[in-house]
Amino acid sequence: MPTSFPQVILSLLAGIIAIVILTVRLRVHPFFALLIACFVTGLGIQLSIPGILDLMKAGFGDIMSKLAIIIVLGTTIGVLLEKNGSTQVMAAFIVRLVGEKRSSLAIALTGFIVGLPIFCDSGYIVLNGINKSLVRRTGIAVAVMSVSLGSGLYAVHCLIPPHPGATAAASTLGVDFGRLILYGIVIAIPAMLAGHAWAVYAGRKDAPVSRVAEEEEAVLQGTGSPSVLRAFVPIIVPIILMAVKSMIGLEHAEGAVARIFNVMGDPSIALAVGVLLAILTTKDRKHTLSGNLASSVEKAGGILVIIGAGGAFGAVLSATNIGTHFSEALDMKVLGIWFPFLLTFIIKTAQGSSTVAIVTASSILLPLLPALGLDSENGRILTVLAMGAGSMMISHTNDAYFWVISKFSDIDIKTMLRTHSVASAWMGLVTMLLVFILSFILT
């Protein structure tokens, strides 16, 4: 029996509410919350249990076939650069380049660069020692420095592959990774600056830290670590390879060089090159490589099961024909690019995880793209960027990243809400404004 529009909407809302209650109130892992949401929504539209299971298996397998290798390789680059000291080398270089007088901007830039291959929570933990050192050496308030660092990491985490949310959304909507990375970097820079600017403004009245004599710290000196060039290469080369393939349009080009770049620009191959370069920058490869690779796979596994469950939820949602229902009932083109932003914003604020918010929203949005007027190559890129903007808003007490910054920097909750949470809101708004402007250029 065909389902009505109100029944579809109620079933969808029931699934989203189930995710929020299970993850926020009951502290259930997002993997299980998404699986339960599949049954809540599926049963709501009168699907049989065997039918729901078949859809879940198909959706899980489909998204894994597209993303598993990319996520594992991206995670591996981050872990290797963290373990071999490259992240500290990059941080020290940026601080020297910008100068200690602009230490809060320097630490934001450090977070931005280091955050390209490393997830924001891991990146913050890795760079926290450098952050504390700069606080002691400059006397700048802890909240200013910490939120600036957090903003740099957060901007790339929400917008740019190989981070899991953007990667999953790009795969679901069929977006070219190279173009998304290029547009994402351009838009993430103002987002980072917005977070940094708010941190400086909100922390202007905070008590400065007592300065101590400058220390000869191994972290900032890069003792025993790779050179600056070797530290940056594993990040820069994969980005260039993917960008060249995307921007030059090598898919249909002829010639040996074009074919080589066409293969090397594939995200899986480009990231594999990054992994190889990261291995080559590690001096003690024999004794550390095996453990680092194992750590990378274990870390990626937790992310992949969430993305896979999101794919399962998406497959169930596709069975609701929600796109047809919405296009018949509403003039979705009036909302346009703002709908992906608002949808992801609501899910993120309610349940806390940027990754879960983007994965869930992308599954809902896929069938709605024609009704929104976004069913084109550029429209899909804009949709992913708009979801990235929504996934920034608003990081508060139900977000694990909020607590990473708070606990590792010893910042109280009131100060965190005043600085970090508001900064995340400004970042999302600035990003969405830029996406909205970009939509006039690309469409």
N, C-alpha and C positions, 0 to 999 in steps of 0.2 A: 504494500500500500504506500503511495507517495506521501512524503512528509510535507507539512505546511511550513510556511516561513516562520511563524511564531514558534513552532516546535523545534525547528533547526536552531533558532536563536537561543531558546531556553536550554537546549542540549549543549550548545557551545559554551554558554555562560556557566552551566553546571560543571563542565569539564575544567574551565579556567578557575572557577572558585575552588574546585577540588584540589587543583595544583597549589593554589595559594594556601589553603587551610592545611594541607598535608605538609608542605615545606616550611611554612612559617609557624603555625601553631603546634603541630605534632612533630616537627623536626624530621620528617621522613625524607630520605635521600631523593633528589629530583628524578632519578631513574624510575623508582617505584611510583612516585607521584604521577609521572607522565603515563606510565602503563595503566594505572588505575583510571586516569582521566580518559584513556582510550575507551574503557568499558563504560564509563559514565556517559560519555557522548554517544558512543555506538548504540548502547541500549536505549538512549533517549530518542534516537531516530529509528528505532525498531529493527536494528540489525541483529542477526542471530549471533550467539557466542562463537560458534565455529567461523562465521563470516568475519567477525571482529578479529579473531586470531589470525586468519589468513591475511587480512589487511595489515595487521601489525607486523607480521613476519615479512611481508613484501616491502613495507615502508622501511623497516629496520635494515633489511639487506640492501635496499636500493641506496640509501644514504651512506651506508658503510662502504659500499663499492666505490663511491665517489670521494669519500673524505678520509678513510682510515689511514692511508699511506701519507697523505698531506699532514694530518694532525700529528702523527707519530714523528715524522721527519722534522716538522716545525718545533715540536717539543724537544727533540734531540738536540737541535742547534742551540736552543736556549739553555739546556742543562750543560752541554759541553762548554759553552762560553762562560757560564757561571763557574764551573769547576776549574777551568784552566786560567782563571784570572783576567780574561778579556774584558769582562764587564767593569772591573775596577780600573783597567787601563783606559777604557773609553771615558769613564767618569772623570778620571784625573786629567785627561786631555781636554775635555770640555771645560772643566774648572779653570785650567790654565789659559785656555783660549778666551773665555769670557771675563775672567778675573774675579778675585774674591769679593770685590766690592759689589758685584752683581751675583753673589753666590746663590740667591734664591732662584734667579733666572737660570744660572748654570746648572743647578740641581734639577730644575724642570726639564731642561734640554737633555740632561743625562738620562732622566727617566724616559723621555721620548725616544732617544736613540737605543738605549738598552732594552726598552720595552718592545721594540719591533719583533724580536724573536722570543721574548720571555713574557710569560703571563704576569699581570700586574701585581698579584699578591706575592709571587716568587721574586719578581724584580724588586719590590719594595724591601723584602727581607734581605736580599743580596746587597742592596745599596744603602741600607739603614746605617751601617757602620760609617760609611762616607758622609752621610747626612749628619750624623751626630758629631763627627769630627769637624765639619764645616760650621756647625752651630757653636762649638767650643771656640773655634778660631776667629769667628766673625762677630759673635755676640748677638746674632739675629734670633728673634723669638723662634722657639721650637715649632709652633704651629705654622708659622710662615714657611719655614723650610720644608717641613713634612708634607704640608698640603701642596706645595709647589712640586715636590717630587711625586706625590701621588697623582697630581693632575697630568704630568707628563706621561706617566705609565698608563693612566686611565684612558687618555685620548686615543692612543694607538690600540689599546686592548679592545675598545668598543667599535673601532672602525676598519681595522686593517687585517687581512689574512697574513699569517696563518693562525691568528687568534680564533678560537673555536666558534664564537657567535657569528662573526663576519664570514668565516669560512663556510659554516653550515648554511647561512642565508644565501650566500653566493651560489652554492651548489644547488640548493632547493629552487632558486629562481633562474638558474642557468646564466649566471653573470661571469664575464671574463675576469679571471683573477688579476691579470696584469693591469688592466684598466682600473679595476677597483682599488688596487694598491696605490696607483698614481693619484687618483682622485682622493682616496682616503688620506694619503699623506698631506696633500695640499689643504684639505679641510681640517685635519687633526691639528695642524700647527696653530691656527687661530683658537681652536678649542683649548689647547694646552695654555696658550697665552691668557685666555679668559680665566682659567682656573688659577693660574699664577697671579694674575692681577687682583683677583678677589682675595687670595691668600694674603697678599701684601696689604690690601686695604683693610680686611677684617682683623689682621693681626697687628695693625699699627699701634694699638694701645696696649698690647701685651708687653709684659715686663721682659726686657732683653736678658739674655744669658750672660753671665760673667765670662769675659774672655780669658783664655789662658795662653801661655806662650805657645807659639807655633811649634808643632811636633813633627818630628821626622818619622812619618807613619809609613809602614810598608804598603798599606793599601793605596795611598795616594802616589807613592813613588813608583809603584808597579814593580817592586823588587821580584825578580824571578818570573815575571809575567811576560806575555808576548809583547812585541812592539805595537805601536799604535796602528800601523798599517795592517799587520797580521790580525789584530783584534777586530778591526772593522770589516775586513774582507769577507768573512763568512756571512755577514748580513747584507752587504752591498751587492755582491755578485748575484745571488739569487733574484734580488729585486730588479737588477738590470736585465737579467736574462728574460724574466717574465714580461718586463716592460717593453723590451725590444720586440718580442713576438707580438704583443698586443698592439703596439702603436704603429708598427710598420706594416702589419697585415700580411704576415708571412705564410698564412695557411694555404694560399693558392699561388704563392710565388714559386718561381722555377730557379734551378741552379743549386749547386752543392752547398754554398754558403747559406742560402735561404733555408734549405732542408735541415742543415745542422742547427741553425738558430730556432727553427720551428720545433725541433725535438728538444733542444736544451731549454727552451722557454716554457715547456710543459711544467706546471707547478710541481709535480712529483720529482721530475728530473732536476729542476732548478734547486729545489730544497735538498735533494740528495747531494748535489754539488756543494751546497752550503755545509752539510754535515761533514763531507770529506775535508773541506777547507778547515772546519772547526777542529777536526781530528788532527790535521797537520799542524795546527797552532799549539797543540798540547805537547809539552816537552816529554813528560813521563808517560807516553802512550801505553807502554807494555803493561804497566801495573794498574792503570786507572781506567782504561778504555772499556773493558768488560763491565765493570761496575757502573760506569756512567751510562752506558747504553741500556743496561738493565733498568736503571733508575728512570731513564727517559720513557721506556715502554710502560713501566708501571704507572708513571704519572699520566701518560697519554690515555691509558686504559680507563681511568675514572672519567675523563672528559668524553671519550668515545661512547661510553654507555649512555650518557645523558643525551648526546646528539642522536644516537641510534633510537632511543626512546622517543625523542622529538620527531624523528622521521616516521616512527610508528603512529604517533598521534596525528601527524600530517596526513598519513594514508587514510586514517579513519575520517578525518575532516573532509577529505576529498570525496568520500562517499556520501556526504550530506548535500553535495551540489550547492554549497553555500554561495559560490560565485553567481550562479544563475539566480538564486533567490534574491540576493542583494541587488543585482542589476535590474531585476524586474520590479523590486519594491522601492528602491531609492535611486536618486541621481548621484551616484558615487563620484562623478567627475567634479562635483562642486567641492568635495573634500580633497580630491587629488592626492598630492604628495604629503599632505598633512595627516591623512588617515594612518599610514604606517607609523609615523612618529607618535601620534596620540595612542595608538594601540599598544606599541612597545613600551611607551612611557607608563601607561597604566599597569601593565603586567610587571614591569621592572620595579616600580614603586611598591607594588603590592607584595611581591614575593622575594625581591632582593637580588636575584642573580641576573646579571646582564646576559649571560649565555643562554639561560633558560628563557628569558624574555624574547631574545631574538629568534631562537629556535622555534618557540611556540608561535610567535607573530608571523614568521615566514611561512609556516604551514597554513595559517589562516589566510594570508594575503595572496598566495599563489593563484587560487582560482578567482580572486577579485581584481587581478591586474587589468583585464580588459575593461571592467566596469569603472575602474579608477582612471583609465586613460594612460596606464603605465605599461602596457603590454608591448614594449619595444626594447631594443638593446639598451638604449640610454635610460628609458623609464625604469628598467629593472635595476640598473646601477643606482639611480636616484632612490629607489625604494630601499635598497640595502643601506645606503648612507643615511636615509631618514630613520630607519630602524636603529642604526648605530647611535644616532642622536637621541632617540627615545630611550635606548638602553643605558644612557648616562644618567637619566633622571629617575628617581633621585636616590643617591646612595646614602642610606641612613642605617638605623640600628638593625635592620634585617639583612644587611649586606655584609658578607664575610670580609670584604675588602675594607669596609668601615672599621672593623675591629682589628684588622692587621695594622692599619695606620695608628689607631688609638693605642693599642697595647705595646707595639714595638717602639713608639715614640713617647709613651707616657703622657698622652693628652686626654684630659677628662672629656666625658660625653658632651657636656654643654658646649665646650670649645669646639669639639668635632662637628656638632650640628651647626654651629655658627660659621665655621670655616669650611670644612670639607663638604658637608651636605649642600650648603648654598653654592659652593664652587661647582659641584657636579651639576646643579640646576643651571647655572650660567653657561657651563660648557655645553650642555644639551641644547639650550636655547640659541647660543651663538652658532653651533654646528647646524641646527635646523634652519636658521636664517640663511646661512651660506648655501645649504642644499636647495632651499627655495629659490635663491637667486640663480644658482646653477641650473635649475630646472628651466628657466627662461632661455638659457644659452643652449642647452642640449636638446630641447624639444621644440 
